[in-house]
Amino acid sequence: MKNIAQTTAQYLLDISAVQFNFKQPFKWSSGWLSPIYCDCRLTLSYPMIRDFITDAFVETIKTQFPDAEAIAGVATAGIPQAAMIAQKLNLPMLYVRAKAKEHGKENLIEGKVEKAQKIIVIEDIISTGGSSLNAIKALQEQGTEILATLAILSYGFEMAHQQFKEQNINLFTLSDYTYLIKEFSKKEDLSEEIMASLYEWRK
């Protein structure tokens, strides 16, 4: 069986969830300019790939964090992933908004939160890590224990991973930027200059 990281990268490329633009970089919500854009939401439209990702997450939780008591999705892309994982594990599911609602109960966290509850946080992509860490903070303020953050992909920025380390948060991703570039280079005839620029950008 192929490595999960390699297979995940292949699937993302096969469904065009990953796009490259070397002349006109994409602008992320963080304001960063990037030659790559990955839309992991597209995996939801492909049942086989969707199941592969969910099963990989479930297996990680079963083997690494069997004492998990709830699954929390980071809005918005982490919500459907969290729901599918929670369903397979028969665990409670909740999600964390980017900011509290401005109407109704003005909730930041949707779903029932128990004090000392052991939670796995689900995100689609780890770039700067900001959205995940904000969600973690909100959950911790409710007295929960965060066992880990799981994501489909990480861009592998050292500053992001360092932040998780400083917060003592375990971080697991199914694949990463390095695997994406390796698999992309197998499909496209890329010059040494472009390959070098792709690796240099991530630094």
For each residue, the residues with C-beta under 8 A, 3 or more apart:
1:
2: 6 7 10
3: 6 7
4: 7 8 56 174 175
5: 8 9 174 175 176 179
6: 2 3 9 10 175 179 182 183
7: 2 3 4 10 11 52
8: 4 5 11 12 52 53 56 152 153 174 175 179
9: 5 6 12 13 175 179 180 182 183
10: 2 6 7 13 14 183
11: 7 8 14 15 17 43 46 49 52
12: 8 9 15 17 18 38 40 43 152 153 175 180
13: 9 10 16 17 18 180 183 184 187
14: 10 11
15: 11 12 42 43 45 46 49
16: 13 19 42
17: 11 12 13 38 39 40 42 43
18: 12 13 36 37 38 39 180 184
19: 16 26 36 37 38 39
20: 35 36 184
21: 24 25 26 35 37
22: 35 194 197
23:
24: 21
25: 21 33 34 35
26: 19 21 33 34 35 36 37
27: 31 32 33 34
28: 31 32 33 34 37 127
29:
30: 127 128 130
31: 27 28
32: 27 28 127 128
33: 25 26 27 28
34: 25 26 27 28 37 201
35: 20 21 22 25 26 197 198 201
36: 18 19 20 26 177 180 198
37: 18 19 21 26 28 34
38: 12 17 18 19 125 153 180
39: 17 18 19 42
40: 12 17 43 77 124 125 152 153
41: 44 77 124
42: 15 16 17 39 45 46
43: 11 12 15 17 40 46 49 50 53 152
44: 41 50 80
45: 15 42 50
46: 11 15 42 43 49 50
47: 50 51
48: 51 52
49: 11 15 43 46 52 53
50: 43 44 45 46 47 53 54 84
51: 47 48 54 55
52: 7 8 11 48 49 55 56
53: 8 43 49 50 56 57 81 152 174
54: 50 51 57 58 81 84 85 88
55: 51 52 58 59 88
56: 4 8 52 53 59 60 174
57: 53 54 60 61 81 85 122 150 174
58: 54 55 61 62 85 88 89
59: 55 56 62 63
60: 56 57 63 64 65 150 172
61: 57 58 64 65 66 68 85 89 120 150
62: 58 59 66 89
63: 59 60 66
64: 60 61 148 170 172
65: 60 61 68 118 120 147 148
66: 61 62 63
67: 118 147
68: 61 65 71 89 91 118 119 120 147
69: 91 92 114 117 118 119
70: 86 91 92 93 94 114 117 118 119 120 144
71: 68 82 85 86 89 91 92 93 94 119 120 122
72: 82 93 94 95 96 109 111 119 120 121 122 135 139
73: 78 79 80 81 82 83 93 94 95 96 121 122
74: 77 78 79 95 96 121 122 123 124 131 132 135
75: 78 79 95 96 97 98 135
76: 79
77: 40 41 74 80 81 123 124 125
78: 73 74 75 81 82 95 121 122 123 124 151
79: 73 74 75 76 82 83 95
80: 44 73 77 83 84
81: 53 54 57 73 77 78 84 85 122 124 152
82: 71 72 73 78 79 85 86 93 94 95 122
83: 73 79 80 86 87 93
84: 50 54 80 81 87 88
85: 54 57 58 61 71 81 82 88 89 91 93 120 122
86: 70 71 82 83 89 90 91 92 93
87: 83 84 90 93
88: 54 55 58 84 85
89: 58 61 62 68 71 85 86
90: 86 87
91: 68 69 70 71 85 86
92: 69 70 71 86 111 112
93: 70 71 72 73 82 83 85 86 87 111
94: 70 71 72 73 82 109 110 111 112 113
95: 72 73 74 75 78 79 82 109 110 111
96: 72 73 74 75 108 109 110 134 135 138 139
97: 75 100 101 107 108 109 110
98: 75 131 134
99: 108
100: 97 106 107 108
101: 97 104 105 106 107 108
102: 106
103: 106
104: 101 107
105: 101
106: 100 101 102 103
107: 97 100 101 104 110
108: 96 97 99 100 101 138
109: 72 94 95 96 97 113 138 139 142
110: 94 95 96 97 107
111: 72 92 93 94 95
112: 92 94
113: 94 109 117 139 142 144
114: 69 70 117 144
115: 142 143 144
116: 143 144 145
117: 69 70 113 114 143 144 145
118: 65 67 68 69 70 144 145 147
119: 68 69 70 71 72 139 144 145 146 147
120: 61 65 68 70 71 72 85 146 147 148 149 150
121: 72 73 74 78 132 135 136 139 146 148 149 150
122: 57 71 72 73 74 78 81 82 85 149 150 151
123: 74 77 78 126 131 132 135 149 150 151
124: 40 41 74 77 78 81 151 152 153
125: 38 40 77 151 152 153 154 155
126: 123 129 132 149 151 153 154 155 160 171 173
127: 28 30 32 155 157 160
128: 30 32 157 159 160
129: 126 132 133 157 159 160 161 163 164
130: 30 133 134
131: 74 98 123 134 135
132: 74 121 123 126 129 135 136 149 151 164
133: 129 130 136 137 163 164 167 169
134: 96 98 130 131 137 138
135: 72 74 75 96 121 123 131 132 138 139
136: 121 132 133 139 140 146 149 167 169
137: 133 134 140 141
138: 96 108 109 134 135 141 142
139: 72 96 109 113 119 121 135 136 142 144 146
140: 136 137 143 144 146
141: 137 138
142: 109 113 115 138 139
143: 115 116 117 140
144: 70 113 114 115 116 117 118 119 139 140
145: 116 117 118 119
146: 119 120 121 136 139 140 149 169
147: 65 67 68 118 119 120 170
148: 64 65 120 121 169 170 171 172
149: 120 121 122 123 126 132 136 146 164 169 170 171 172
150: 57 60 61 120 121 122 123 172 173
151: 78 122 123 124 125 126 132 154 171 172 173 174
152: 8 12 40 43 53 81 124 125 173 174 175
153: 8 12 38 40 124 125 126 173 174 175 176 177 180
154: 125 126 151 160 161 171 173 175 176 177
155: 125 126 127 160 176 177 202
156: 161 176 177 178 202
157: 127 128 129 160 161 202
158: 161 162
159: 128 129 162 163
160: 126 127 128 129 154 155 157 163 164
161: 129 154 156 157 158 164 165 171
162: 158 159 165 166
163: 129 133 159 160 166 167
164: 129 132 133 149 160 161 167 169 170 171
165: 161 162 168 169
166: 162 163
167: 133 136 163 164
168: 165
169: 133 136 146 148 149 164 165
170: 64 147 148 149 164
171: 126 148 149 151 154 161 164
172: 60 64 148 149 150 151
173: 126 150 151 152 153 154 176
174: 4 5 8 53 56 57 151 152 153
175: 4 5 6 8 9 12 152 153 154 179 180
176: 5 153 154 155 156 173 179 180
177: 36 153 154 155 156 180 181 202
178: 156 181 182
179: 5 6 8 9 175 176 182 183
180: 9 12 13 18 36 38 153 175 176 177 183 184
181: 177 178 184 185 195 198 199
182: 6 9 178 179 185 186
183: 6 9 10 13 179 180 186 187
184: 13 18 20 180 181 187 188 190
185: 181 182 188 190 195
186: 182 183
187: 13 183 184
188: 184 185
189:
190: 184 185 194 195
191: 194 195
192: 195 196
193: 196 197
194: 22 190 191 197 198
195: 181 185 190 191 192 198 199
196: 192 193 199 200
197: 22 35 193 194 200 201
198: 35 36 181 194 195 201 202
199: 181 195 196 202 203
200: 196 197 203
201: 34 35 197 198
202: 155 156 157 177 198 199
203: 199 200
